[in-house]
Amino acid sequence: MSQSSIVPLIEIGDASPEVRAVYDDIMNARGTDWINNFWKVLAHDPKLLKRTWESIREVMAPGALDPLTKEMIYIAVSATNNCEYCTFSHTAAARAKGMSEAQLMELLAVVGMANETNRLANGLRPPVDPQFLP
């Protein structure tokens, strides 16, 4: 597990008013008193920080998919993209939303299988069955 960052973390006490406003919104929305390191590195670009937070807040809000399902999808994509930070972060969030260890293991089994069969299909290039087309 990596323990360093490309840029220093911007802690709450060192945040500009613009960054602090985003930090406060994150803590309020999440019902917590701390900011995770992802936001602390994005804070070097306050506009990027704000835009990313607003987008993630909107996308991860309850909708046609429930919040746990969204977190599990985030885990799947993060594992596939080899994003250690996001895999840990969204696994913690999914556990907080009720994901069991059995669900996590089954999810990762599906991720592994999908990656394997995707690579086989990409390499072999079978034509798409007409029954699969919209």
N, C-alpha and C positions, 0 to 999 in steps of 0.2 A: 504494500500500500504506500503510495506516494505521500510524503509529508511536507513537500515544499510547493510553492506556487511560482509562476512566471512573474507575477507582480505581487507586491505586498497586499495584505488584507487591509481593507479600510474598516476599522472598528467603529462602533457607534459613536464613541467620544470624539473621533477624528473626522466624522462625516460632515460634509458641507450641508447647509440647510436643505438644498435640493435632494441630496442623497438621504438625509435623515428623514425627510417626508416619505420617501419610498420605504425606508426601513420601518418607519412607524406603521405604514399601511400594511406591510408584510406581517409584522408582529400582531397587529390588530386582527387581520383576516385569519391568521393561523392560531390566534389565542395563545401566543407564546411571548416570552420576554427575551428572546435571543434571535440573532440573524445568522443563518448558515453561511459557510464560506463561499459558496457559489455567488451569492449576492455581493459579498464583500470584495470579490475580485471584479465583478461587473461594475462596481461603484466607481472605478476609474473613469468610466464614461457614463455620466449620469443619465444621458438620453437613452443609451442602450439599456441601462439598469431599469429605467422606468418603462420603456417599451416592452422589454422581456417580461417584467413582472405583470404588466397589464395583460399581455397576451396569455401568459401561463394561467393567470387568475381566471380569465375568460374560458380558455380551453378546458381547464381542469374542473370547472364548476359543474354541478349536477346538470344533466341534460338527458338526451336519449340514452346515454350510458351513465351508469351510476359511478360515484367517485372511486370505489374499490376497483371496478373494471378498468377505469382509466389509469389508475396506478399500476395495475398488472400489465396493461399494454405498455406503459412507460418502462417497466422492468424488462419486458421482452425486447423492446427496441434498444434499450440501454445495454443489455447483455449482448445483443447482436452487434451493436456498434462498439463494443468493448469499452464502454464508458464506466470505469470503476466508480467514480463519484456518483453518477446518476443511478447506477445499480444499487449502491448502498442507500442513497437518499430515498429513492422511491420504494425500495423494499421496506425501509423503516416506516414510510408513510402508509404503505399497504397493510403492514402489520397493525398499525394504529387504527386502521379502518376495518380490521377483523380478519385479514388474510391468515390462514393457518399454514403451518410448515408443510402439510400435505398439499395444499393448494400451490405453494411456492415450488415445491418439487415437481408437481405435475405441470405447472406453467413452464418451468425450465426444460422439462422433457419435451414439451410441445415445441419450444423455441429451438432446441437442438435438432429435433426431427424436421422442422420446417427449414432450417438452414441446410440440412443434409439434402432433402429432396429438392429444394430450390437450386442448389448447386448442380445436382444431377440433371434437372430439367434445363438449366441454363447451358450445361455442357452438351447435352444430347439434342436439344432444340426440337422436341416433338411438336407437331402442329397443334394448336388449340382446338379442342373438340368443339364442334358447332353447338352442342348442347350447353356449353359453358358461356356462350356469347349472350349478351343482353338482348 
